Amino acid sequence: MNRIDLANLIFEKISSSKESLKNQFQNSNSSIGYFFIDDLLPNDIAMQIHNVFPKPEQMVLKKSIREDKYIAAQMNLYNPVLEEIIYAFQDKRIVAIIGEICIILNPLPDEYLYAGGISMMGNNQFLNPHLDNSHDKDRNLWRVLNLLYYVTPDWKEAYGGNLELWPKGLKEQQITIHSKFNRLVVMATHNSSLHSVSPVVHEGFRRCVSNYYFANEPLLETDRFHVTSFRGRPENKLSDFVLRTDTFLRMALRKVFKKGLKENPHVYKKND
């Protein structure tokens, strides 16, 4: 199926649940707004997306104290199905209806997949609590929504690799959203949308298709520019200190070098 066929199915599914999704988002919007919808695509299509994911050695490993995961954004290197599903979420109808649900005026998709694309996490891999970079790759638009579509069949919540939201900070209990097969999660991104992925504790890979939407204005009046800002998990005070120092130093560099010292490689470099 191509991106238009996939977008047709996604649009129909979201439209049929539009009011309940609005309620989900509005009920959480005072902290970190989010909604999720299950059975987004017919199961055989979701399974096909899963089946064509590349092997770990064909992806980029990002491993540090901040995170440990496999990612890919150069989509022309992989099975075309993956590029089609990613860009199905950038269909004008999908962008518009998700904007309506989240009450965001004129959200914009990102054709360059800055920090988007596909990701995979296996046993002992993780993503520490963090705030996403506030802007797009050119620092012209504000990042406002994170779309995560999970495609690993039979992935149990007990396996880890689940999205965690920390609406009241790291001193309070997180909200855990199971990275369930064929589930789409949409969450707001702003200066308070601290989130993480719990460590995987299973001999298998949790696979995800991700997109970001941007806008000309931030979600909150209090939002300010920031780099991707990591924290340690509540039980790891030393990591938290190191990561907060790391964020402080990278922010200081950005005051001098607006776009950083080097180009972020996590983009889809297309041939003109």
N, C-alpha and C positions, 0 to 999 in steps of 0.2 A: 504494500500500500504506500502511496505517496503522502506527502505532508497535508495535502488538501483533504484526502480521504480520512486521514487520521484526525485532522482538525474538525471535520464534520462530526465524527463520532464523539470527540471530546466536547464540542459545543453542545451537542444534543444532550449529553449526560449532565453537564453543568447546568444547562438551562432547566432541565427537569427538576433540579434540586436548588434552584437559585435562592428561593426565600429562606430555606433552612440554612443554607450556607451563609447568607447575610446575617442570620441570627447568630450563628456560630461566631462569626467575625466580630459582630457588634458586642456580644457578651464578653469578649476577651480584649476588646480594643482599648480599654482603659490602661492596659499594661503592654502586652505584646499581642497584637491582633493576629488571629490565625483561623484557618478552617481546614478541614480535610474531607475528602470524598473517596469512597471505596468503589471498587469495580469500575474504574474509569473507562477502561476499554474492554472489549470482549476478551475473555481469558486466553484464547488461542493467539491473539495479537500481542497481548502483554507477554506471553510466553515466548513468542518469536523474538521480541525485543531483548528479553533476557538471554536467549540462546545465541544471539550474535554479538554479545559483549566480547571485547578482546580479552586475551589472557593477561595476567598481571605484568609479564615481561614486555608486553606490547604497549604498556601505559607508562606514565611518569610517576615515580614514587616520590611523594613528599613526606619526608621523615625527619622530625625534629622534636624538641620538647613541646612545640606548639601542637603538632598533629602527626599522624601516621596514616597515610591513605594513598591510593592510586587514583590518578586523575588523567583526563584527556580532553583537549579542546580542538585539536587539529583533526576535525572530523572526516576529512577526505582520505585519511589513512585507514579508515575502518569500514565495516559493512554499511552500505548506504541507508539501511533501515534506521540506524542510530541517528544519522543526520536528519532524516525525515521526521522522526518523533521529536527531536529537539526543536526543530523549526515549526512543527505543528503548533507548539505552545506559543509561537510568535505570530500566528495568524491573527489578523486584525479583529476578528470576531471574538477570539479567545481572550486577547488582551483587553478588549472593551468590556466583556462581561465580567471578567475578574476585577477590573477597575471599578465597575458598578457595585459588585459585591463588597469590595473593600473601601468604597467611597473615596476613590482616588481619581482625580481629574487628569485625563489624558496620559495614562501610563505608557511608557515606551519600551519595546523589547530591545534586546542587544544582539545584533547580528554577529558581533565579534566574540560573543560568549566569554566576556571578561569574567574569570573565576567560575564560569559555568561549564556546560558540557556533560561529561559523564564521570562518575566516580565509583570506586569499589573499595570495600574495607573487609579485611580478613581477620583471622584470629589475633587478638592482642592489639589490633589497630584502633585508633581513636581520633577524636577531634575535640580539643580542650574548649572550655567555655570562651566565647569571643564575641566581639561586635564585628560584623562585616564592614569592610572598607566603605566609607560613606558615599563614594562617587564612582562614576564610570572610569574607563581607562584614560580618558582625556581630561578628567576632572571638570567636566562641563555640566553633568547631570547628577541628580541625587539618586542613590539606590533606595528603592521603596518597597519592593516585594521580592521574596525568595520562593521559587517554585521547585518542589522536590517530588519527583515521581519514582516510586520504588517498584522494582520489577523482579525481586527474588522470590520464587515460589516457595511456599511452606516455611517462610522465615518467621520463627517464633519470637515473641517479645523477649523471652528469657535468653535469646542468643546475643542480646546487646545490639549495638549499631543503630540504636533508636535516637530520634531527635529529642533533645531536651531543651526546654525553655525555662529561663530563670527570671520570671517577671518581677520578683522581689529581691533579686540579687542572690549571691552565693550563700548567704546565711539562712535562707529559707528553702523549703522543699521545692524541687523543680517539678515542672509538668513534663511527663514523658509521653511522646507520641510514637506509637509502634510503627516501625518501618515495614508495614504490612504489604504483601504482594498486591500490585495493581492499585495502590493508594496514592493519591495526589495530596500533598500538603502545601498550603500557601501560608506564608507568615510575613508579617510586616518587618521591615528593617529600618531602624533609626538608632539614635544614640543610647537607647535603653534596651534594645532587643538582644540581650545576652542569651546565647544559645550554644549548644554543644551536641556531640554525638557520643553516646556511651560506648565504652570499650567493647569490642566484639569478643565474645567468649565461646566461640563455636568454630569448628573446623569447616569453614565454608566462607563464601563471599557475599556480602550484602551489596547489591548493585542499585545505582540511582542515576536518574536523568535529571539534570538541573538547569534552571534558567533564572535570570534576574530581570526584573522590570525596573525602569528608571523614570524620573520625572523632572520637570523644570524646577519644582519646589520640594523641599524636604517634607516628611510627614509631620514633624513637630516643629513648632517655632523655635524651640530650644536646641534643635539639632545644629551641630557644628562639624566642620571637616574633621575626619579622623582616619588613620590607617586601620587596617585589620588589627584589632586590639585583643590580645589573648590574656586569659587568666588561668590559674591552676584550679583544679577541682577542689572543692571545700576541704577534702581530707589531706591535701598536699600543699602545705603552707610555703615550703621552700620553692616549689615550682611557681606558685603564685607570685612570690617576690621577684623571682628571676624574670617572669613574663611581663610583669608590670614595669620593671626596669627596661626591658627590651622595647616595650611600647613607647615609653617616655623618650628613649633615645631615637627611635625611628620617627616619632613626631617632631623632635627637634631638628632632624635632618630635613624633614619636609618643609620646615619654615624657610630653609635656605634653598632647597631644590624642590620646587613645587610638584614636579612629576616623578620625584625619586631619582636615585643615582643611575638606575638602569630600567629599561622597559620590562614590565611584567610579562614573562613568557606565556602565562596562562591565558592566551587568546587564540582565536581562530584566524590564522593568517591566510587570507584568501588571495588568489591570483586575480588581478584586475583584468 
